[in-house]
Amino acid sequence: MNGVDAVWVLGRCTISPAVLSTARLRVYGKENVPKTGGAVLALNHFHWIDPAAFGVACPRTIRYMAKSEAHHVPGLGELIRAFGTFSVRRGETDRDAVRHMRKVVKDGHLLGIFAEGTRQRSGVPGEVQPGAAMAALQEGVPVIPGAIYGSHEWKPGNFAPVSIVWGPEMRFDHLPRNGKGYREASEAIQAELLRLWKWLATVHEDGRPRTATLPSRP
């Protein structure tokens, strides 16, 4: 076990109970997360609680990519780096971040990317940026889409219920490793995240049964 994994073990003993209780977290499709091997987790994003919620919902360690500004916040930067998070400069080409993304999945780890690039204030999944697709295509690994619902309404005090669903893996081996391939894969990821998010909305309307079956991808 390396240092990052050890920190995650500690986090599961301390942070996980807090998230499970305050967000009343419910997770669907955990079996879709591969038990071994590199993969890109393409996630939608509404709230600062989302990274912790996805971390609790995932059975494996996630190496997140986060905006460089977060790494400069005193205390927060040290904390997220301890959990294996690395930085990316938004709005410009960051070759170091791209190399790190590829190395994470090449080394057999899970790379966590909030695929829209920033939080969606509207409470609806937004446009997916090419980062997740680029890492997956370049290294020939699957994308595991993960959608979250309810966190757009969550805040300390109201403890609105939050749910996460992991969708079946997406593979893009048939696409070219260039801008055209990245765009096509990103559009497919965007459509899948929206499908998963809409499914979670219906699950919430039905009272969030513990067992609910995600319809097959069209």
C-alpha positions as CSV (number, residue, x, y, z in Angstrom):
1,M,0.0,0.0,0.0
2,N,1.4,3.4,-1.0
3,G,1.0,6.7,0.9
4,V,-2.0,7.9,-1.1
5,D,-3.8,4.6,-0.5
6,A,-3.0,4.8,3.2
7,V,-4.6,8.3,3.3
8,W,-7.7,7.0,1.6
9,V,-8.0,4.2,4.1
10,L,-7.9,6.9,6.9
11,G,-10.4,9.0,5.0
12,R,-12.8,6.1,4.7
13,C,-12.7,5.8,8.5
14,T,-13.2,9.5,9.1
15,I,-14.7,11.4,6.2
16,S,-17.0,8.6,4.9
17,P,-19.2,8.4,8.0
18,A,-19.7,12.1,7.9
19,V,-20.7,12.1,4.2
20,L,-23.0,9.1,4.6
21,S,-24.9,10.7,7.4
22,T,-25.1,14.3,6.4
23,A,-25.8,13.6,2.7
24,R,-27.7,10.4,3.3
25,L,-25.7,9.1,0.4
26,R,-27.1,6.3,-1.8
27,V,-25.0,4.6,-4.4
28,Y,-26.1,2.6,-7.5
29,G,-24.1,0.6,-10.0
30,K,-21.0,0.2,-7.9
31,E,-20.3,-3.1,-9.7
32,N,-19.6,-1.0,-12.9
33,V,-16.3,0.3,-11.3
34,P,-13.5,-2.1,-12.5
35,K,-11.8,-3.9,-9.6
36,T,-8.4,-3.5,-11.1
37,G,-6.7,-1.6,-14.0
38,G,-6.6,2.0,-15.2
39,A,-9.8,3.8,-16.1
40,V,-11.1,7.4,-16.3
41,L,-14.0,8.3,-14.1
42,A,-15.9,11.1,-15.9
43,L,-18.0,12.9,-13.3
44,N,-20.5,15.7,-13.3
45,H,-20.2,18.4,-10.7
46,F,-22.5,20.8,-8.7
47,H,-21.1,21.3,-5.2
48,W,-17.9,21.2,-3.2
49,I,-19.2,18.1,-1.4
50,D,-19.1,16.1,-4.7
51,P,-15.4,15.0,-4.5
52,A,-16.0,13.5,-1.1
53,A,-19.3,11.9,-2.1
54,F,-17.7,10.3,-5.2
55,G,-14.8,9.1,-3.1
56,V,-17.2,7.4,-0.6
57,A,-19.2,5.9,-3.5
58,C,-16.1,4.4,-5.2
59,P,-14.6,1.1,-3.9
60,R,-11.1,2.2,-5.1
61,T,-8.8,5.1,-4.6
62,I,-9.4,8.0,-7.0
63,R,-6.6,10.3,-8.2
64,Y,-8.5,13.5,-8.8
65,M,-7.5,16.3,-11.1
66,A,-8.5,19.7,-9.7
67,K,-8.0,23.3,-10.7
68,S,-4.7,24.8,-9.6
69,E,-6.5,27.5,-7.6
70,A,-7.7,24.9,-5.1
71,H,-4.1,23.8,-4.5
72,H,-3.2,27.3,-3.4
73,V,-5.9,27.5,-0.6
74,P,-4.1,27.1,2.7
75,G,-5.0,23.8,4.3
76,L,-7.1,22.6,1.5
77,G,-4.2,22.3,-0.9
78,E,-2.2,20.1,1.5
79,L,-5.3,18.0,2.2
80,I,-6.2,17.2,-1.4
81,R,-2.6,16.5,-2.4
82,A,-2.4,14.0,0.4
83,F,-5.3,12.2,-1.2
84,G,-3.4,12.1,-4.5
85,T,-5.0,15.1,-6.2
86,F,-3.0,16.9,-8.8
87,S,-3.5,20.3,-10.4
88,V,-4.4,21.6,-13.8
89,R,-4.3,25.2,-15.1
90,R,-7.7,26.0,-16.6
91,G,-8.1,27.9,-19.8
92,E,-4.7,27.0,-21.2
93,T,-2.8,24.0,-22.4
94,D,-1.2,22.3,-19.4
95,R,1.2,19.6,-20.7
96,D,2.3,18.6,-17.2
97,A,-1.3,17.9,-16.2
98,V,-1.9,15.9,-19.5
99,R,1.2,13.8,-18.8
100,H,0.1,13.2,-15.3
101,M,-3.4,12.2,-16.4
102,R,-1.9,9.6,-18.8
103,K,0.5,8.3,-16.2
104,V,-2.2,7.7,-13.6
105,V,-4.2,5.4,-15.9
106,K,-1.1,3.8,-17.4
107,D,0.0,2.8,-13.9
108,G,-3.4,1.1,-13.4
109,H,-5.1,3.7,-11.2
110,L,-8.5,5.5,-11.4
111,L,-8.3,9.0,-12.7
112,G,-11.2,11.2,-11.5
113,I,-12.1,14.1,-13.7
114,F,-15.0,16.5,-13.3
115,A,-15.8,16.4,-17.0
116,E,-17.5,19.8,-17.4
117,G,-14.4,21.5,-16.1
118,T,-16.2,23.5,-13.4
119,R,-19.3,23.3,-11.2
120,Q,-22.7,23.7,-12.9
121,R,-24.7,26.3,-11.0
122,S,-27.9,25.5,-12.8
123,G,-28.1,22.0,-11.2
124,V,-28.1,20.3,-14.6
125,P,-25.1,18.6,-16.2
126,G,-23.3,20.8,-18.7
127,E,-21.0,20.6,-21.7
128,V,-18.2,18.0,-21.3
129,Q,-14.7,19.1,-22.0
130,P,-12.2,16.9,-23.8
131,G,-9.9,16.0,-20.9
132,A,-11.5,12.7,-19.9
133,A,-11.8,11.5,-23.5
134,M,-8.2,12.5,-24.3
135,A,-6.8,10.5,-21.4
136,A,-8.9,7.4,-22.2
137,L,-8.1,7.4,-25.9
138,Q,-4.4,8.1,-25.5
139,E,-3.9,5.2,-23.1
140,G,-6.7,2.8,-24.4
141,V,-8.6,2.6,-21.1
142,P,-12.3,2.7,-20.5
143,V,-14.3,5.7,-19.3
144,I,-16.6,5.0,-16.3
145,P,-19.3,7.7,-16.2
146,G,-20.5,8.7,-12.7
147,A,-23.5,11.0,-12.2
148,I,-24.5,12.7,-9.0
149,Y,-27.9,14.1,-8.1
150,G,-29.1,16.1,-5.2
151,S,-25.9,17.9,-4.3
152,H,-27.0,21.0,-6.1
153,E,-29.5,21.4,-3.2
154,W,-27.3,20.2,-0.4
155,K,-25.9,22.5,2.2
156,P,-24.9,22.2,5.9
157,G,-28.2,22.4,7.8
158,N,-30.6,21.0,5.2
159,F,-28.7,17.8,4.5
160,A,-30.6,17.2,1.2
161,P,-30.3,13.5,0.1
162,V,-27.6,12.9,-2.5
163,S,-27.3,9.9,-4.9
164,I,-24.6,8.6,-7.2
165,V,-24.8,6.1,-10.1
166,W,-21.9,4.5,-11.9
167,G,-22.7,3.7,-15.5
168,P,-21.4,0.8,-17.6
169,E,-17.9,1.4,-19.1
170,M,-17.5,3.3,-22.3
171,R,-14.8,2.4,-24.7
172,F,-13.6,4.5,-27.6
173,D,-10.9,2.3,-29.2
174,H,-12.5,2.8,-32.6
175,L,-12.0,6.6,-32.5
176,P,-8.9,8.4,-33.8
177,R,-6.5,9.9,-31.2
178,N,-7.0,13.5,-32.3
179,G,-9.3,16.4,-31.8
180,K,-12.1,14.8,-33.8
181,G,-12.0,11.7,-31.7
182,Y,-11.8,13.6,-28.5
183,R,-14.9,15.7,-29.5
184,E,-16.9,12.6,-30.5
185,A,-16.0,10.8,-27.3
186,S,-16.8,13.8,-25.2
187,E,-20.2,14.2,-26.8
188,A,-21.0,10.5,-26.0
189,I,-19.8,11.0,-22.4
190,Q,-22.0,14.1,-22.1
191,A,-25.1,12.3,-23.4
192,E,-24.4,9.4,-20.9
193,L,-24.0,11.7,-17.9
194,L,-27.2,13.4,-18.8
195,R,-29.0,10.0,-19.1
196,L,-27.6,8.9,-15.7
197,W,-28.6,12.2,-14.1
198,K,-32.1,12.0,-15.4
199,W,-32.4,8.4,-14.2
200,L,-31.3,9.5,-10.7
201,A,-34.0,12.2,-10.8
202,T,-36.7,9.6,-11.3
203,V,-35.2,7.5,-8.6
204,H,-35.5,10.4,-6.2
205,E,-39.1,10.9,-7.2
206,D,-39.7,7.2,-6.4
207,G,-38.3,7.7,-2.9
208,R,-34.8,6.3,-3.7
209,P,-35.4,2.6,-3.3
210,R,-32.2,0.7,-2.3
211,T,-32.5,-1.5,-5.3
212,A,-33.1,0.2,-8.6
213,T,-32.1,-1.1,-12.1
214,L,-30.5,1.3,-14.5
215,P,-31.9,0.8,-18.0
216,S,-29.4,-0.4,-20.6
217,R,-27.7,2.3,-22.7
218,P,-29.5,2.8,-26.0
